Amino acid sequence: MKVEGRVSKVWENGRVSLYLPWLDYPVTLDAEDIDEVVKAPKEPRARNRRKPLYDKPT
């Protein structure tokens, strides 16, 4: 079964805590319960707009 979530902490003993989209609290799993961890692609940075989106009325 494939489950996607956001990793919140990696413990010293190898356990991993992660947030699942449908739960409000983290779930901690042992290292042997996890087959693969893939780093998510970076989201594009927000552009800093110096100009207003509209012209000022004259």
Predicted model as a PDB file, atoms N, CA, C, CB and O in Angstrom, pLDDT in the B-factor column:
MODEL        1                                                                  
ATOM      1  N   MET A   1       0.839  -1.159   0.000  1.00 72.00           N  
ATOM      2  CA  MET A   1       0.000   0.000   0.000  1.00 72.00           C  
ATOM      3  C   MET A   1       0.898   1.240   0.000  1.00 72.00           C  
ATOM      4  CB  MET A   1      -0.962  -0.012   1.213  1.00 72.00           C  
ATOM      5  O   MET A   1       1.883   1.307   0.735  1.00 72.00           O  
ATOM      6  N   LYS A   2       0.548   2.197  -0.818  1.00 76.00           N  
ATOM      7  CA  LYS A   2       1.312   3.434  -0.909  1.00 76.00           C  
ATOM      8  C   LYS A   2       0.593   4.508  -0.102  1.00 76.00           C  
ATOM      9  CB  LYS A   2       1.495   3.878  -2.393  1.00 76.00           C  
ATOM     10  O   LYS A   2      -0.602   4.742  -0.281  1.00 76.00           O  
ATOM     11  N   VAL A   3       1.337   5.153   0.788  1.00 77.00           N  
ATOM     12  CA  VAL A   3       0.790   6.222   1.618  1.00 77.00           C  
ATOM     13  C   VAL A   3       1.722   7.413   1.497  1.00 77.00           C  
ATOM     14  CB  VAL A   3       0.628   5.774   3.115  1.00 77.00           C  
ATOM     15  O   VAL A   3       2.939   7.270   1.616  1.00 77.00           O  
ATOM     16  N   GLU A   4       1.159   8.579   1.262  1.00 80.00           N  
ATOM     17  CA  GLU A   4       1.962   9.786   1.154  1.00 80.00           C  
ATOM     18  C   GLU A   4       1.722  10.658   2.377  1.00 80.00           C  
ATOM     19  CB  GLU A   4       1.633  10.558  -0.144  1.00 80.00           C  
ATOM     20  O   GLU A   4       0.594  10.777   2.857  1.00 80.00           O  
ATOM     21  N   GLY A   5       2.782  11.259   2.871  1.00 82.00           N  
ATOM     22  CA  GLY A   5       2.685  12.132   4.027  1.00 82.00           C  
ATOM     23  C   GLY A   5       3.910  13.022   4.116  1.00 82.00           C  
ATOM     24  O   GLY A   5       4.847  12.890   3.330  1.00 82.00           O  
ATOM     25  N   ARG A   6       3.892  13.927   5.077  1.00 84.00           N  
ATOM     26  CA  ARG A   6       4.993  14.861   5.269  1.00 84.00           C  
ATOM     27  C   ARG A   6       5.774  14.430   6.510  1.00 84.00           C  
ATOM     28  CB  ARG A   6       4.471  16.334   5.409  1.00 84.00           C  
ATOM     29  O   ARG A   6       5.197  14.306   7.591  1.00 84.00           O  
ATOM     30  N   VAL A   7       7.069  14.203   6.366  1.00 85.00           N  
ATOM     31  CA  VAL A   7       7.905  13.771   7.485  1.00 85.00           C  
ATOM     32  C   VAL A   7       8.098  14.941   8.430  1.00 85.00           C  
ATOM     33  CB  VAL A   7       9.277  13.228   6.992  1.00 85.00           C  
ATOM     34  O   VAL A   7       8.474  16.036   8.012  1.00 85.00           O  
ATOM     35  N   SER A   8       7.833  14.698   9.727  1.00 86.00           N  
ATOM     36  CA  SER A   8       8.008  15.767  10.702  1.00 86.00           C  
ATOM     37  C   SER A   8       9.261  15.572  11.542  1.00 86.00           C  
ATOM     38  CB  SER A   8       6.795  15.854  11.603  1.00 86.00           C  
ATOM     39  O   SER A   8       9.866  16.554  11.972  1.00 86.00           O  
ATOM     40  N   LYS A   9       9.671  14.315  11.788  1.00 88.00           N  
ATOM     41  CA  LYS A   9      10.862  14.075  12.600  1.00 88.00           C  
ATOM     42  C   LYS A   9      11.405  12.683  12.341  1.00 88.00           C  
ATOM     43  CB  LYS A   9      10.550  14.255  14.091  1.00 88.00           C  
ATOM     44  O   LYS A   9      10.647  11.731  12.157  1.00 88.00           O  
ATOM     45  N   VAL A  10      12.729  12.573  12.328  1.00 88.00           N  
ATOM     46  CA  VAL A  10      13.412  11.294  12.263  1.00 88.00           C  
ATOM     47  C   VAL A  10      14.091  11.113  13.617  1.00 88.00           C  
ATOM     48  CB  VAL A  10      14.451  11.230  11.058  1.00 88.00           C  
ATOM     49  O   VAL A  10      14.940  11.916  14.003  1.00 88.00           O  
ATOM     50  N   TRP A  11      13.718  10.061  14.334  1.00 90.00           N  
ATOM     51  CA  TRP A  11      14.218   9.818  15.679  1.00 90.00           C  
ATOM     52  C   TRP A  11      15.587   9.159  15.632  1.00 90.00           C  
ATOM     53  CB  TRP A  11      13.239   8.951  16.466  1.00 90.00           C  
ATOM     54  O   TRP A  11      15.988   8.624  14.599  1.00 90.00           O  
ATOM     55  N   GLU A  12      16.303   9.197  16.750  1.00 92.00           N  
ATOM     56  CA  GLU A  12      17.647   8.613  16.841  1.00 92.00           C  
ATOM     57  C   GLU A  12      17.634   7.102  16.654  1.00 92.00           C  
ATOM     58  CB  GLU A  12      18.274   8.954  18.180  1.00 92.00           C  
ATOM     59  O   GLU A  12      18.608   6.536  16.158  1.00 92.00           O  
ATOM     60  N   ASN A  13      16.549   6.440  17.043  1.00 89.00           N  
ATOM     61  CA  ASN A  13      16.462   4.981  16.934  1.00 89.00           C  
ATOM     62  C   ASN A  13      15.959   4.525  15.559  1.00 89.00           C  
ATOM     63  CB  ASN A  13      15.544   4.435  18.020  1.00 89.00           C  
ATOM     64  O   ASN A  13      15.724   3.333  15.365  1.00 89.00           O  
ATOM     65  N   GLY A  14      15.789   5.440  14.604  1.00 85.00           N  
ATOM     66  CA  GLY A  14      15.384   5.078  13.255  1.00 85.00           C  
ATOM     67  C   GLY A  14      13.901   5.205  12.981  1.00 85.00           C  
ATOM     68  O   GLY A  14      13.473   5.034  11.839  1.00 85.00           O  
ATOM     69  N   ARG A  15      13.112   5.498  13.990  1.00 90.00           N  
ATOM     70  CA  ARG A  15      11.674   5.692  13.771  1.00 90.00           C  
ATOM     71  C   ARG A  15      11.446   7.019  13.040  1.00 90.00           C  
ATOM     72  CB  ARG A  15      10.893   5.669  15.127  1.00 90.00           C  
ATOM     73  O   ARG A  15      12.249   7.947  13.137  1.00 90.00           O  
ATOM     74  N   VAL A  16      10.344   7.080  12.318  1.00 89.00           N  
ATOM     75  CA  VAL A  16      10.006   8.271  11.540  1.00 89.00           C  
ATOM     76  C   VAL A  16       8.593   8.701  11.902  1.00 89.00           C  
ATOM     77  CB  VAL A  16      10.133   8.004  10.007  1.00 89.00           C  
ATOM     78  O   VAL A  16       7.666   7.891  11.873  1.00 89.00           O  
ATOM     79  N   SER A  17       8.429   9.981  12.243  1.00 90.00           N  
ATOM     80  CA  SER A  17       7.103  10.548  12.490  1.00 90.00           C  
ATOM     81  C   SER A  17       6.684  11.314  11.250  1.00 90.00           C  
ATOM     82  CB  SER A  17       7.096  11.474  13.754  1.00 90.00           C  
ATOM     83  O   SER A  17       7.458  12.097  10.699  1.00 90.00           O  
ATOM     84  N   LEU A  18       5.455  11.084  10.815  1.00 88.00           N  
ATOM     85  CA  LEU A  18       4.973  11.786   9.627  1.00 88.00           C  
ATOM     86  C   LEU A  18       3.513  12.157   9.782  1.00 88.00           C  
ATOM     87  CB  LEU A  18       5.168  10.929   8.375  1.00 88.00           C  
ATOM     88  O   LEU A  18       2.747  11.502  10.489  1.00 88.00           O  
ATOM     89  N   TYR A  19       3.154  13.237   9.093  1.00 89.00           N  
ATOM     90  CA  TYR A  19       1.768  13.705   9.057  1.00 89.00           C  
ATOM     91  C   TYR A  19       1.098  13.154   7.807  1.00 89.00           C  
ATOM     92  CB  TYR A  19       1.695  15.264   9.085  1.00 89.00           C  
ATOM     93  O   TYR A  19       1.609  13.304   6.697  1.00 89.00           O  
ATOM     94  N   LEU A  20      -0.033  12.526   7.997  1.00 87.00           N  
ATOM     95  CA  LEU A  20      -0.837  12.031   6.887  1.00 87.00           C  
ATOM     96  C   LEU A  20      -1.923  13.050   6.589  1.00 87.00           C  
ATOM     97  CB  LEU A  20      -1.451  10.636   7.208  1.00 87.00           C  
ATOM     98  O   LEU A  20      -2.397  13.716   7.509  1.00 87.00           O  
ATOM     99  N   PRO A  21      -2.334  13.195   5.326  1.00 85.00           N  
ATOM    100  CA  PRO A  21      -3.291  14.242   4.968  1.00 85.00           C  
ATOM    101  C   PRO A  21      -4.631  14.152   5.699  1.00 85.00           C  
ATOM    102  CB  PRO A  21      -3.537  14.197   3.501  1.00 85.00           C  
ATOM    103  O   PRO A  21      -5.278  15.177   5.912  1.00 85.00           O  
ATOM    104  N   TRP A  22      -5.051  12.976   6.080  1.00 89.00           N  
ATOM    105  CA  TRP A  22      -6.376  12.826   6.690  1.00 89.00           C  
ATOM    106  C   TRP A  22      -6.340  12.804   8.216  1.00 89.00           C  
ATOM    107  CB  TRP A  22      -7.024  11.562   6.191  1.00 89.00           C  
ATOM    108  O   TRP A  22      -7.390  12.654   8.841  1.00 89.00           O  
ATOM    109  N   LEU A  23      -5.161  12.949   8.841  1.00 89.00           N  
ATOM    110  CA  LEU A  23      -5.051  12.963  10.293  1.00 89.00           C  
ATOM    111  C   LEU A  23      -4.515  14.309  10.780  1.00 89.00           C  
ATOM    112  CB  LEU A  23      -4.142  11.821  10.772  1.00 89.00           C  
ATOM    113  O   LEU A  23      -3.740  14.960  10.080  1.00 89.00           O  
ATOM    114  N   ASP A  24      -4.925  14.724  11.971  1.00 90.00           N  
ATOM    115  CA  ASP A  24      -4.475  15.996  12.532  1.00 90.00           C  
ATOM    116  C   ASP A  24      -3.246  15.843  13.419  1.00 90.00           C  
ATOM    117  CB  ASP A  24      -5.592  16.632  13.322  1.00 90.00           C  
ATOM    118  O   ASP A  24      -2.762  16.835  13.964  1.00 90.00           O  
ATOM    119  N   TYR A  25      -2.738  14.648  13.574  1.00 91.00           N  
ATOM    120  CA  TYR A  25      -1.600  14.394  14.456  1.00 91.00           C  
ATOM    121  C   TYR A  25      -0.611  13.476  13.735  1.00 91.00           C  
ATOM    122  CB  TYR A  25      -2.066  13.759  15.810  1.00 91.00           C  
ATOM    123  O   TYR A  25      -1.004  12.751  12.820  1.00 91.00           O  
ATOM    124  N   PRO A  26       0.661  13.497  14.130  1.00 90.00           N  
ATOM    125  CA  PRO A  26       1.652  12.661  13.441  1.00 90.00           C  
ATOM    126  C   PRO A  26       1.550  11.184  13.830  1.00 90.00           C  
ATOM    127  CB  PRO A  26       3.053  13.169  13.743  1.00 90.00           C  
ATOM    128  O   PRO A  26       1.076  10.843  14.914  1.00 90.00           O  
ATOM    129  N   VAL A  27       1.997  10.332  12.936  1.00 90.00           N  
ATOM    130  CA  VAL A  27       2.046   8.886  13.151  1.00 90.00           C  
ATOM    131  C   VAL A  27       3.518   8.493  13.127  1.00 90.00           C  
ATOM    132  CB  VAL A  27       1.210   8.093  12.057  1.00 90.00           C  
ATOM    133  O   VAL A  27       4.260   8.931  12.249  1.00 90.00           O  
ATOM    134  N   THR A  28       3.947   7.673  14.080  1.00 91.00           N  
ATOM    135  CA  THR A  28       5.340   7.238  14.153  1.00 91.00           C  
ATOM    136  C   THR A  28       5.438   5.787  13.706  1.00 91.00           C  
ATOM    137  CB  THR A  28       5.904   7.409  15.590  1.00 91.00           C  
ATOM    138  O   THR A  28       4.705   4.924  14.189  1.00 91.00           O  
ATOM    139  N   LEU A  29       6.360   5.529  12.770  1.00 88.00           N  
ATOM    140  CA  LEU A  29       6.558   4.184  12.218  1.00 88.00           C  
ATOM    141  C   LEU A  29       7.997   3.743  12.429  1.00 88.00           C  
ATOM    142  CB  LEU A  29       6.199   4.147  10.714  1.00 88.00           C  
ATOM    143  O   LEU A  29       8.907   4.569  12.493  1.00 88.00           O  
ATOM    144  N   ASP A  30       8.196   2.433  12.535  1.00 88.00           N  
ATOM    145  CA  ASP A  30       9.546   1.877  12.608  1.00 88.00           C  
ATOM    146  C   ASP A  30      10.178   1.881  11.220  1.00 88.00           C  
ATOM    147  CB  ASP A  30       9.521   0.442  13.191  1.00 88.00           C  
ATOM    148  O   ASP A  30       9.479   1.919  10.208  1.00 88.00           O  
ATOM    149  N   ALA A  31      11.495   1.841  11.187  1.00 79.00           N  
ATOM    150  CA  ALA A  31      12.222   1.872   9.916  1.00 79.00           C  
ATOM    151  C   ALA A  31      11.893   0.667   9.046  1.00 79.00           C  
ATOM    152  CB  ALA A  31      13.722   1.928  10.168  1.00 79.00           C  
ATOM    153  O   ALA A  31      11.846   0.795   7.823  1.00 79.00           O  
ATOM    154  N   GLU A  32      11.661  -0.506   9.647  1.00 83.00           N  
ATOM    155  CA  GLU A  32      11.367  -1.700   8.837  1.00 83.00           C  
ATOM    156  C   GLU A  32       9.963  -1.677   8.236  1.00 83.00           C  
ATOM    157  CB  GLU A  32      11.531  -2.951   9.682  1.00 83.00           C  
ATOM    158  O   GLU A  32       9.667  -2.474   7.345  1.00 83.00           O  
ATOM    159  N   ASP A  33       9.103  -0.789   8.701  1.00 82.00           N  
ATOM    160  CA  ASP A  33       7.757  -0.659   8.138  1.00 82.00           C  
ATOM    161  C   ASP A  33       7.729   0.226   6.897  1.00 82.00           C  
ATOM    162  CB  ASP A  33       6.811  -0.099   9.182  1.00 82.00           C  
ATOM    163  O   ASP A  33       6.724   0.269   6.188  1.00 82.00           O  
ATOM    164  N   ILE A  34       8.815   0.926   6.633  1.00 79.00           N  
ATOM    165  CA  ILE A  34       8.875   1.864   5.509  1.00 79.00           C  
ATOM    166  C   ILE A  34       9.766   1.266   4.427  1.00 79.00           C  
ATOM    167  CB  ILE A  34       9.410   3.267   5.963  1.00 79.00           C  
ATOM    168  O   ILE A  34      10.910   0.896   4.688  1.00 79.00           O  
ATOM    169  N   ASP A  35       9.231   1.176   3.210  1.00 79.00           N  
ATOM    170  CA  ASP A  35      10.007   0.645   2.097  1.00 79.00           C  
ATOM    171  C   ASP A  35      10.804   1.722   1.389  1.00 79.00           C  
ATOM    172  CB  ASP A  35       9.099  -0.043   1.114  1.00 79.00           C  
ATOM    173  O   ASP A  35      11.964   1.514   1.034  1.00 79.00           O  
ATOM    174  N   GLU A  36      10.182   2.873   1.185  1.00 77.00           N  
ATOM    175  CA  GLU A  36      10.820   3.903   0.370  1.00 77.00           C  
ATOM    176  C   GLU A  36      10.405   5.291   0.865  1.00 77.00           C  
ATOM    177  CB  GLU A  36      10.450   3.726  -1.127  1.00 77.00           C  
ATOM    178  O   GLU A  36       9.240   5.533   1.181  1.00 77.00           O  
ATOM    179  N   VAL A  37      11.372   6.179   0.923  1.00 72.00           N  
ATOM    180  CA  VAL A  37      11.105   7.583   1.244  1.00 72.00           C  
ATOM    181  C   VAL A  37      11.642   8.396   0.086  1.00 72.00           C  
ATOM    182  CB  VAL A  37      11.762   8.021   2.619  1.00 72.00           C  
ATOM    183  O   VAL A  37      12.819   8.292  -0.260  1.00 72.00           O  
ATOM    184  N   VAL A  38      10.785   9.205  -0.514  1.00 75.00           N  
ATOM    185  CA  VAL A  38      11.159   9.996  -1.673  1.00 75.00           C  
ATOM    186  C   VAL A  38      11.018  11.464  -1.313  1.00 75.00           C  
ATOM    187  CB  VAL A  38      10.291   9.635  -2.910  1.00 75.00           C  
ATOM    188  O   VAL A  38      10.006  11.878  -0.749  1.00 75.00           O  
ATOM    189  N   LYS A  39      12.034  12.249  -1.640  1.00 77.00           N  
ATOM    190  CA  LYS A  39      11.984  13.679  -1.382  1.00 77.00           C  
ATOM    191  C   LYS A  39      11.020  14.331  -2.369  1.00 77.00           C  
ATOM    192  CB  LYS A  39      13.398  14.311  -1.485  1.00 77.00           C  
ATOM    193  O   LYS A  39      11.064  14.057  -3.568  1.00 77.00           O  
ATOM    194  N   ALA A  40      10.158  15.189  -1.856  1.00 75.00           N  
ATOM    195  CA  ALA A  40       9.166  15.858  -2.690  1.00 75.00           C  
ATOM    196  C   ALA A  40       9.840  16.906  -3.573  1.00 75.00           C  
ATOM    197  CB  ALA A  40       8.073  16.511  -1.817  1.00 75.00           C  
ATOM    198  O   ALA A  40      10.844  17.496  -3.172  1.00 75.00           O  
ATOM    199  N   PRO A  41       9.303  17.144  -4.767  1.00 80.00           N  
ATOM    200  CA  PRO A  41       9.865  18.192  -5.617  1.00 80.00           C  
ATOM    201  C   PRO A  41       9.641  19.560  -4.973  1.00 80.00           C  
ATOM    202  CB  PRO A  41       9.234  18.147  -7.032  1.00 80.00           C  
ATOM    203  O   PRO A  41       8.631  19.794  -4.308  1.00 80.00           O  
ATOM    204  N   LYS A  42      10.595  20.444  -5.183  1.00 81.00           N  
ATOM    205  CA  LYS A  42      10.491  21.780  -4.610  1.00 81.00           C  
ATOM    206  C   LYS A  42       9.382  22.558  -5.295  1.00 81.00           C  
ATOM    207  CB  LYS A  42      11.824  22.529  -4.731  1.00 81.00           C  
ATOM    208  O   LYS A  42       9.179  22.464  -6.505  1.00 81.00           O  
ATOM    209  N   GLU A  43       8.672  23.328  -4.486  1.00 78.00           N  
ATOM    210  CA  GLU A  43       7.639  24.194  -5.047  1.00 78.00           C  
ATOM    211  C   GLU A  43       8.305  25.467  -5.553  1.00 78.00           C  
ATOM    212  CB  GLU A  43       6.531  24.518  -3.991  1.00 78.00           C  
ATOM    213  O   GLU A  43       9.282  25.923  -4.959  1.00 78.00           O  
ATOM    214  N   PRO A  44       7.800  26.048  -6.628  1.00 80.00           N  
ATOM    215  CA  PRO A  44       8.410  27.282  -7.129  1.00 80.00           C  
ATOM    216  C   PRO A  44       8.245  28.408  -6.109  1.00 80.00           C  
ATOM    217  CB  PRO A  44       7.783  27.688  -8.484  1.00 80.00           C  
ATOM    218  O   PRO A  44       7.227  28.504  -5.425  1.00 80.00           O  
ATOM    219  N   ARG A  45       9.264  29.249  -6.024  1.00 75.00           N  
ATOM    220  CA  ARG A  45       9.223  30.370  -5.097  1.00 75.00           C  
ATOM    221  C   ARG A  45       8.232  31.413  -5.593  1.00 75.00           C  
ATOM    222  CB  ARG A  45      10.623  30.989  -4.925  1.00 75.00           C  
ATOM    223  O   ARG A  45       8.039  31.595  -6.795  1.00 75.00           O  
ATOM    224  N   ALA A  46       7.620  32.082  -4.648  1.00 71.00           N  
ATOM    225  CA  ALA A  46       6.690  33.152  -5.003  1.00 71.00           C  
ATOM    226  C   ALA A  46       7.481  34.332  -5.568  1.00 71.00           C  
ATOM    227  CB  ALA A  46       5.843  33.592  -3.765  1.00 71.00           C  
ATOM    228  O   ALA A  46       8.521  34.718  -5.036  1.00 71.00           O  
ATOM    229  N   ARG A  47       6.970  34.879  -6.636  1.00 73.00           N  
ATOM    230  CA  ARG A  47       7.650  36.024  -7.242  1.00 73.00           C  
ATOM    231  C   ARG A  47       7.301  37.288  -6.478  1.00 73.00           C  
ATOM    232  CB  ARG A  47       7.269  36.171  -8.733  1.00 73.00           C  
ATOM    233  O   ARG A  47       6.162  37.478  -6.051  1.00 73.00           O  
ATOM    234  N   ASN A  48       8.278  38.134  -6.316  1.00 71.00           N  
ATOM    235  CA  ASN A  48       8.068  39.395  -5.635  1.00 71.00           C  
ATOM    236  C   ASN A  48       7.643  40.438  -6.671  1.00 71.00           C  
ATOM    237  CB  ASN A  48       9.353  39.842  -4.874  1.00 71.00           C  
ATOM    238  O   ASN A  48       8.453  40.885  -7.484  1.00 71.00           O  
ATOM    239  N   ARG A  49       6.391  40.812  -6.632  1.00 66.00           N  
ATOM    240  CA  ARG A  49       5.881  41.777  -7.590  1.00 66.00           C  
ATOM    241  C   ARG A  49       6.055  43.177  -7.028  1.00 66.00           C  
ATOM    242  CB  ARG A  49       4.400  41.499  -7.925  1.00 66.00           C  
ATOM    243  O   ARG A  49       5.497  43.509  -5.982  1.00 66.00           O  
ATOM    244  N   ARG A  50       6.822  43.986  -7.717  1.00 71.00           N  
ATOM    245  CA  ARG A  50       7.021  45.367  -7.289  1.00 71.00           C  
ATOM    246  C   ARG A  50       5.956  46.281  -7.888  1.00 71.00           C  
ATOM    247  CB  ARG A  50       8.420  45.853  -7.685  1.00 71.00           C  
ATOM    248  O   ARG A  50       5.660  47.337  -7.328  1.00 71.00           O  
ATOM    249  N   LYS A  51       5.385  45.888  -9.008  1.00 66.00           N  
ATOM    250  CA  LYS A  51       4.341  46.690  -9.642  1.00 66.00           C  
ATOM    251  C   LYS A  51       2.984  46.222  -9.144  1.00 66.00           C  
ATOM    252  CB  LYS A  51       4.421  46.595 -11.191  1.00 66.00           C  
ATOM    253  O   LYS A  51       2.793  45.028  -8.912  1.00 66.00           O  
ATOM    254  N   PRO A  52       2.034  47.141  -8.976  1.00 64.00           N  
ATOM    255  CA  PRO A  52       0.683  46.698  -8.597  1.00 64.00           C  
ATOM    256  C   PRO A  52       0.034  45.939  -9.752  1.00 64.00           C  
ATOM    257  CB  PRO A  52      -0.200  47.910  -8.187  1.00 64.00           C  
ATOM    258  O   PRO A  52       0.422  46.114 -10.907  1.00 64.00           O  
ATOM    259  N   LEU A  53      -0.922  45.120  -9.451  1.00 66.00           N  
ATOM    260  CA  LEU A  53      -1.596  44.344 -10.484  1.00 66.00           C  
ATOM    261  C   LEU A  53      -2.548  45.195 -11.328  1.00 66.00           C  
ATOM    262  CB  LEU A  53      -2.359  43.202  -9.849  1.00 66.00           C  
ATOM    263  O   LEU A  53      -3.019  44.740 -12.370  1.00 66.00           O  
ATOM    264  N   TYR A  54      -2.829  46.404 -10.898  1.00 71.00           N  
ATOM    265  CA  TYR A  54      -3.741  47.283 -11.628  1.00 71.00           C  
ATOM    266  C   TYR A  54      -3.148  48.686 -11.650  1.00 71.00           C  
ATOM    267  CB  TYR A  54      -5.166  47.287 -10.982  1.00 71.00           C  
ATOM    268  O   TYR A  54      -2.291  49.023 -10.833  1.00 71.00           O  
ATOM    269  N   ASP A  55      -3.609  49.492 -12.588  1.00 68.00           N  
ATOM    270  CA  ASP A  55      -3.164  50.885 -12.665  1.00 68.00           C  
ATOM    271  C   ASP A  55      -3.982  51.732 -11.684  1.00 68.00           C  
ATOM    272  CB  ASP A  55      -3.303  51.436 -14.124  1.00 68.00           C  
ATOM    273  O   ASP A  55      -5.164  51.476 -11.455  1.00 68.00           O  
ATOM    274  N   LYS A  56      -3.330  52.735 -11.117  1.00 68.00           N  
ATOM    275  CA  LYS A  56      -4.045  53.634 -10.225  1.00 68.00           C  
ATOM    276  C   LYS A  56      -4.994  54.509 -11.048  1.00 68.00           C  
ATOM    277  CB  LYS A  56      -3.052  54.508  -9.405  1.00 68.00           C  
ATOM    278  O   LYS A  56      -4.603  54.991 -12.112  1.00 68.00           O  
ATOM    279  N   PRO A  57      -6.225  54.726 -10.588  1.00 68.00           N  
ATOM    280  CA  PRO A  57      -7.129  55.589 -11.342  1.00 68.00           C  
ATOM    281  C   PRO A  57      -6.631  57.038 -11.349  1.00 68.00           C  
ATOM    282  CB  PRO A  57      -8.546  55.517 -10.752  1.00 68.00           C  
ATOM    283  O   PRO A  57      -6.090  57.535 -10.361  1.00 68.00           O  
ATOM    284  N   THR A  58      -6.830  57.696 -12.490  1.00 63.00           N  
ATOM    285  CA  THR A  58      -6.365  59.094 -12.609  1.00 63.00           C  
ATOM    286  C   THR A  58      -7.513  60.055 -12.512  1.00 63.00           C  
ATOM    287  CB  THR A  58      -5.626  59.315 -13.926  1.00 63.00           C  
ATOM    288  O   THR A  58      -7.313  61.267 -12.591  1.00 63.00           O  
TER     289      THR A  58                                                      
ENDMDL                                                                          
END                                                                             
